[in-house]
Amino acid sequence: MKQPIMDSLRFPGGKTRALTFSYDDGVLQDRRLVGILNDCGLRGTFNIGSGVLGYVDPTGLMTKLQPEEIAPLYAGHEIASHGLYHSAPTALGGPAALYEIIEDRRRLEELSGGIVRGFAYPYGAYDASVKQLLAAAGMAYARVVPSSGNFALPTDFLEWMPTAHHNDEKLMDLAKAFCGEQRFPHPALFYLWGHSYEFDQFDNWHVIEEFADYVAQFDQTVWFATNIEIHDYIQAYRQLIYSADAGMIYNPTATPLWMARGRDTFELAPGATVRLA
Ligand SMILES: [Zn+2]
């Protein structure tokens, strides 16, 4: 009798785990945060409101970067939208909310020279109509504020829940559970978020330094990626085409994809049909 088939996504290189960061508001403290991530080979997404770049906070805490600094600072990371003026999209009415999304996208693309498809909800505010506006504006995903406390992949990319905020007192316990000996039958994602000015506010830069130093040791088993890279990889995987008996799988995408069936891990080259035993 045939065994039941249990296929499961694997990240690039056959890895079961991926790690990403999401930091909001484009503040000056991102310089130090990007330096920490770069030193450790880690990668993430920075959510920017292009209309408030250059704002000088009288308290000094939340001063924003200048527009011309965006492209060089975030090189190797993802630049995503956080709404043009950081307005709550649920409080604007449809046309103005759409303008906040699409005009921010346009300006960030001009500043960065790349395509912008990610979003983080200002104040975490969203509803069904805001999600429709994001989709209409070509946004692939949007991050919400409540944390899941787990490593599950998102079921709805327009309500992408992070694993934890960096001030979570269980942060290092979560990191050790994620990186440690435990085997994951399903792909696992650690998604950390916050604002880099909070490290000044709470005088706790050691939290992110300790986290980054710890997870960086696991580069052989954890894929370090931006939000959009993880989104695009999962979406490509979901396009795999199966034969009726699941003995053949066709990868119609331009992305090399990895999967596990039982104990075996396979690479599915772009355009290839793989025949499995
Ligand atoms: Zn914000």
Residues whose N, C-alpha, C, O or C-beta is under 5 A from the ligand:
A	BS01	ZN	D24 D25 P122
